[in-house]
């Protein structure tokens, strides 16, 4: 049935005055005309039946329109159900995805060894007091030079064996055999030239010597001891002459009536000196590399031994209670 279309005559009405001819235009929708007896009302409007008992007076329901309306309502219900199911499925999917991401993160952290609790998850103890730190800066560690610069602090035992231990030494792969050693408080007695007077005038208290030999080159290294570093430095600057060669223990006479290499240096309250030459009495020249190398090695060894003395005393002082 088409809305607003033509109406066929109802059964039992005949061709009387109330019949609406085929093709006659319908009244506009919603307009209520004064309808003669037997004339059909517009679509969807209940007829006014003055003779309810008469045959044909009761109108037949529009079953097609009712069926269309019912189908529309059912379709709306189906769409509502489908939409609700889709929303529920999305919510469940989001919850499952969140759970999977959380599980994957947990597995990654465990596989990588973990990083411990995060700052936000770390428990806090507001009742515990915050750590406090002293505003007083800690004292610096003792300086080894402080101990080897003043006799009042330099109290460690001092002897030829403590300065020149063992029977030989090796410097940069070069081995030296140790000969005789000596220690004396008569500083001037173990010197050559004007060195004795210089040592005595500056307060020398002891001279310790040792001789080493390698491949026909001998060296005597002497360490002169003073009360303070100022006195030792002054003696170094005034030095003239040299330390007397020490023979014996397999080492013959050397550096007598010939040219030898003399060197003088100081560290703290110690002056260390070397006298180096050939064991066969040959004069030392500027091209005698073995002689210069031997003097360098034994001078470095003496320096290291004196500084190690200060370092050992500084370390002991740092670990002593009350220091």
C-alpha positions in Angstrom: 0.0 0.0 0.0 1.4 3.3 -1.0 0.9 6.3 1.3 -1.6 8.7 -0.3 -2.4 6.4 -3.2 -5.9 5.5 -4.6 -8.4 3.6 -2.5 -10.3 0.6 -3.9 -14.0 0.3 -3.0 -14.8 -1.7 0.1 -16.8 -5.0 -0.3 -20.5 -4.6 0.3 -20.7 -0.8 -0.3 -22.0 -0.8 -3.9 -21.9 2.2 -6.2 -23.9 4.6 -4.0 -23.3 8.1 -3.0 -20.7 7.3 -0.4 -18.4 5.5 -2.9 -15.2 7.4 -3.8 -14.6 7.1 -7.5 -11.3 5.6 -8.7 -8.9 8.3 -9.4 -10.5 11.0 -7.3 -7.8 12.8 -5.4 -7.5 12.2 -1.7 -7.9 14.9 1.0 -4.6 16.3 2.2 -3.0 14.3 5.0 -4.2 15.4 8.5 -7.2 17.4 7.2 -10.5 16.1 8.6 -13.3 16.6 6.0 -17.0 16.2 6.5 -17.1 12.7 5.2 -20.3 11.5 3.7 -21.6 8.1 4.7 -19.6 5.2 3.3 -16.6 7.3 2.2 -13.2 6.0 3.2 -11.2 8.2 5.6 -7.6 9.2 4.9 -4.8 6.6 5.5 -4.2 6.0 9.3 -7.5 7.8 10.4 -10.2 5.8 12.1 -13.6 6.1 10.3 -16.7 7.5 11.9 -19.1 4.6 11.6 -22.7 5.6 12.3 -24.0 2.1 11.8 -21.6 -0.2 13.7 -23.8 -3.2 13.2 -24.1 -2.8 9.5 -22.2 -5.1 7.2 -19.0 -3.5 6.0 -19.2 -0.8 8.8 -16.1 -2.1 10.7 -12.8 -1.1 9.0 -10.1 -3.7 8.2 -6.7 -2.9 10.0 -3.8 -1.9 7.9 -1.7 -5.1 8.5 1.1 -4.0 6.2 1.8 -0.8 8.1 1.6 -2.5 11.4 4.1 -5.1 10.2 6.5 -2.4 8.9 6.4 -0.6 12.2 7.0 -3.8 14.1 10.0 -4.7 11.9 11.4 -1.2 12.4 11.2 -1.6 16.2 12.9 -5.0 16.0 15.6 -3.6 13.8 16.3 -0.8 16.3 16.6 -3.3 19.1 19.0 -5.4 17.1 21.2 -2.4 16.5 21.2 -1.5 20.1 22.2 -5.0 21.1 24.9 -5.1 18.5 26.3 -1.7 19.6 26.3 -2.7 23.2 28.1 -5.9 22.5 30.7 -4.0 20.4 31.3 -1.6 23.3 31.6 -4.4 25.7 34.0 -6.3 23.4 36.2 -3.1 23.1 36.3 -2.7 26.9 37.3 -6.3 27.4 39.9 -6.1 24.6 41.4 -2.9 26.2 41.6 -4.7 29.6 43.3 -7.7 28.1 45.8 -5.5 26.2 46.6 -3.6 29.4 47.2 -6.9 31.2 49.4 -8.2 28.4 51.5 -5.0 28.4 51.9 -5.1 32.1 52.9 -8.8 32.0 55.4 -8.1 29.2 57.0 -5.2 31.2 57.3 -7.4 34.2 58.9 -10.2 32.2 61.4 -7.8 30.5 62.5 -6.4 33.9 63.0 -9.9 35.3 64.9 -11.0 32.3 67.2 -8.0 32.4 68.1 -8.5 36.0 65.6 -6.0 37.4 66.3 -2.5 38.5 64.9 -2.7 42.0 61.9 -0.7 43.2 61.2 2.5 41.5 61.3 5.8 43.4 57.5 6.0 43.5 57.2 2.4 44.9 60.1 2.7 47.3 58.9 2.7 50.9 59.5 5.8 52.9 60.0 6.0 56.6 59.0 9.4 57.6 59.6 8.6 61.2 63.3 8.0 60.7 65.5 11.1 60.9 67.4 12.3 57.8 71.1 11.5 57.7 73.3 14.3 58.9 76.8 15.2 57.8 79.5 17.0 59.6 80.3 20.5 58.3 83.9 20.0 59.2 86.1 19.0 56.3 88.2 15.9 56.9 91.9 16.4 57.3 94.0 15.7 54.3 96.2 12.6 54.3 99.8 13.2 55.6 102.3 14.3 53.1 105.4 12.0 52.8 107.6 15.1 52.3 106.6 16.3 55.8 108.3 13.3 57.3 111.5 13.3 55.3 111.9 17.1 55.7 112.3 17.3 59.5 114.2 15.1 61.9 111.5 15.7 64.5 109.1 13.7 62.4 111.5 11.4 60.5 111.8 8.8 63.3 112.0 5.5 61.2 115.2 3.5 61.6 117.9 4.5 59.2 120.8 2.3 58.0 122.8 1.2 55.0 120.6 -1.9 54.8 117.3 0.1 54.9 118.4 2.4 52.2 120.3 -0.2 50.0 118.7 -3.6 50.7 119.6 -6.9 49.1 122.7 -8.0 47.2 121.8 -6.4 43.8 119.2 -4.2 42.2 117.7 -3.9 38.8 116.7 -0.7 37.1 114.7 -0.8 33.9 116.0 -4.3 33.2 119.6 -3.4 34.0 121.1 -5.5 36.9 123.7 -4.0 39.3 125.7 -6.1 41.7 126.1 -4.5 45.2 129.5 -4.2 46.7 130.5 -2.7 50.1 128.4 -0.4 52.2 129.2 2.0 55.1 127.6 4.4 57.6 129.4 7.1 59.5 128.6 10.2 61.6 131.9 11.8 60.4 130.5 13.3 57.3 133.8 15.0 56.1 135.8 11.8 56.4 134.1 10.2 53.4 134.3 13.1 50.9 136.7 14.5 48.3 137.7 18.1 47.9 135.7 20.8 49.6 132.6 18.7 50.1 133.5 17.7 53.6 133.6 21.3 54.8 130.2 22.1 53.1 128.6 19.1 54.8 130.0 19.9 58.2 129.1 23.6 58.0 125.4 22.8 57.2 124.9 20.4 60.1 125.4 17.0 58.4 124.8 14.2 61.0 125.5 11.1 58.9 126.6 9.8 55.6 125.6 6.3 54.3 127.3 4.8 51.2 127.0 1.8 48.9 128.8 0.8 45.8 127.4 -1.0 42.7 129.1 -2.4 39.6 128.0 -3.5 36.1 130.1 -4.3 33.0 133.3 -2.5 34.2 131.5 0.6 35.5 131.4 1.3 39.2 129.4 3.8 41.2 129.4 4.9 44.8 126.1 6.5 46.0 126.2 8.4 49.3 123.3 9.9 51.3 124.1 12.8 53.6 121.5 13.4 56.4 120.7 16.9 57.8 118.3 18.0 60.6 116.0 20.0 58.1 115.3 20.3 54.4 116.6 23.9 54.5 120.0 22.8 55.6 120.1 20.0 53.0 119.2 22.4 50.2 121.8 24.8 51.2 124.5 22.1 51.3 123.4 21.0 47.8 123.8 24.5 46.4 127.3 24.9 48.0 128.5 21.4 47.1 132.1 21.1 45.6 134.2 18.0 45.2 132.4 14.7 45.6 131.7 11.6 47.7 134.7 9.3 48.2 134.5 6.0 46.2 133.9 2.9 48.4 135.8 -0.2 47.4 135.7 -3.7 48.7 133.3 -6.7 48.4 134.6 -7.5 44.9 135.0 -4.0 43.7 138.6 -2.6 43.2 139.9 0.9 43.3 138.2 3.4 40.9 138.0 7.1 40.4 141.5 7.9 41.8 143.8 10.1 39.8 141.4 10.0 36.8 138.3 11.7 35.5 134.9 10.5 36.9 131.3 11.7 36.8 130.1 13.4 39.9 126.5 14.4 40.7 124.7 16.0 43.6 121.0 16.4 44.4 118.6 16.5 47.3 115.1 15.6 48.6 113.8 16.7 51.9 116.5 16.7 54.6 118.7 14.3 52.5 121.4 15.1 49.9 122.3 12.2 47.6 125.5 12.1 45.6 127.1 9.7 43.1 130.7 9.1 41.9 130.8 7.0 38.7 133.8 5.8 36.7 135.5 2.9 34.9 137.0 0.1 37.0 140.1 0.0 34.8 140.9 3.7 35.6 140.0 5.0 32.1 138.9 8.6 32.0 135.2 9.3 31.6 134.2 11.3 28.5 130.9 12.9 27.5 130.3 10.0 25.1 130.5 7.3 27.8 126.9 6.3 27.7 127.2 3.3 30.2 128.7 5.7 32.8 125.9 8.3 32.5 123.3 5.5 32.5 124.7 4.0 35.7 124.8 7.4 37.4 121.2 8.1 36.4 120.0 4.6 37.6 121.7 4.9 41.0 120.6 8.5 41.6 117.0 7.5 40.7 117.2 4.5 43.1 118.5 6.7 46.0 115.7 9.2 45.4 113.0 6.5 45.3 114.3 4.9 48.5 114.3 8.2 50.4 110.8 9.1 49.2 109.5 5.6 50.0 110.7 6.2 53.6 108.5 9.3 53.9 105.5 7.5 52.2 105.7 4.6 54.7 105.7 6.9 57.7 102.9 9.0 56.3 100.8 5.9 55.7 101.5 4.7 59.3 100.5 8.1 60.7 97.2 8.1 58.7 96.2 4.7 60.1 97.2 5.4 63.7 94.4 6.2 66.2 94.1 9.8 67.3 96.1 11.1 64.4 
